[in-house]
């Protein structure tokens, strides 16, 4: 979207890192229809200048799935309605870092997936989005701080299709050990909570906690904290230029980001390293964690084929890592997924995939921290 100036004197743009909007159509004074980009489903993030002391009204229509989805996916696919019908509000930020829910949101008539929200703004410039953000630049700033710790090594598994570096974090107290724990996160660019969970895990590992020290003496912990970097930078598009990439680990030639990780796993094996434990962190796309007994895509879940691991992840729970049992699955991953790729090619029996959650960044971090505590509990008894 190019910069667009309206009759109300407002300037709209989404031409920045993480921006996503096709255009804003003026329907009346301070009243706009938001047209999502053709590659969008429900996500948008745009910037407005000239809004101080104005109440703006926005209407948008989330794109429905092309097939006939289960009822839980209706009305914008979990993003704008929870399973019980509660609306999930967009957010705004004056600095691009601190986000607030809009004051008012309602269903727009009888059109499926159509909503209206309004907000009076107190500053001249504002970011408005489907959810708060965690961008590649946020990751880079975090890794710069993390790398100040002597236990931490920041390297790369390669570059994305667009030529952006894919960081790899390595942490250990014993570089001579041969056993590696491998985590990946943010394979789907719109699943922002997983980035905060990744921070929580890494911060915990350098905290000096006895459990973290136990792990670092016995294993090398490695993490690719952001896989779909191109998608994140382009505004959380689901495709990142390839079509959906998350189930294509078994393709003869996978999307570049997946190929980088596959090549790295092969290099580890060739050097004598063994991947003995692995996990993939997904999350909901918005920070609105559901703490009730309903399965609507906002609760913590996981799946694994490993029964002892399944039981440990369900029983070593806290306020922040508390998976909903009915949403957790004991079964083999389908061909094409990260876990299955490692099982079939490297005999990694101890692996799982999860959706971590949190209603704010700190809850996301605590969820990642406490998930790693559960993993350590499993490793201690193995």
C-alpha positions, 0 to 999 in steps of 0.5 A: 500500500502506497501512502494515501491522503484522504479528504479528512486530512488523514494519511494511511500507509502500510509501507513499513516492516510488518505493515499489511493493508491493501487500502482504506476506502473513505465511506464518510467523515472519519469512517473507513472501509479497510480492504485486506490484501489478497494474500491476507485472511484476517490480518492487517497492520497500518499507520495513520497520521493526523488522528489526534482527538478524532474518533475514527470508525473502521469496517473490515471483512475477514476472508473466509476459508475456501472450503466449508470449515468447521463452525469454530473457523467461521467469522474470520477463523478464530481471530475475531470470535472465540468459540463462545462468540466473544469478539476479539478486538483489534489493537492500537499503539502510538509507539509501535511497541505498547498496544491497547485494545480498541474501546468498541467493536461489533459485528457488522450486520449479517455479512459473514466475517464483517466487523466494525470498530471505533476508537478516539485517539489522543496522539497524532500518529497511531499504528492499528493492527489485528494484534500486537507485533513481534517483528524481525527487528525485535528479534535482532534487538533481543539477540543483540542483548542475549549475545552479551552472555558468554554462554550464547553463540549467535550464528546462522543457518542461511538466508531466506528467499529474500536474502535475510539472515536466519539466526541460530542460537546455541547455548551450552556449558559443555561444547564437547557433548554430542547431544543436541536439543533443537527447537524452532519457532515462528514457522507460521509468520502470524503466530506472534506469541511463539516469539515471546515464548522463545525469548522466555526459553532462552532467558531461562537458560542463562538465568542460572536456575538449577534446572537450566544449569543441569540441561546446559551441562549435558546438552547443547541447546539450539534454536531457530527462533524465527523461521518465516522471516520473509512472512513476518517482514511482509506483514504476517502473510501466511505464504511468505512467497511459497504458498503455505510452507509449514507442511512441506518438510518432506518436499524434495525441495522445500521452501528455502527456510525449511531447506536451511534447517534440513541442511543444518540437521544433516551437517550436525549429523555429519559432524557426529552430533545427535539431535536427541530432542526436538520441538516446534512452537506454534501459537495463536495469532492474537494475545487473548489466551483462553483459560476456560475449558473450550477448544477454540484455538486459543488454549495451549495444546501439543501433539506427540507420538511419544507416550512418556513425553505426552504424560510429562507435558500434561502433568508438569504444569504451571499457571502459564504452561497448562495445556488443555488435555482435550486439545492434546494428541497422542499420535504420529505426526503426518508426513510433511511436518517438522517432527516427522521429518526428524523422526524419519530421517534422524530417528528423533523419538523425543519430539513434539509440536505445541501451541504456546499462548499468553495474553501479553508478552510476559505471559508468552515468555513465562509459558515458554519458560515453564514449557522448558521446565517440563521438557527438563523434567522429562529429560531428567527421568529419561 
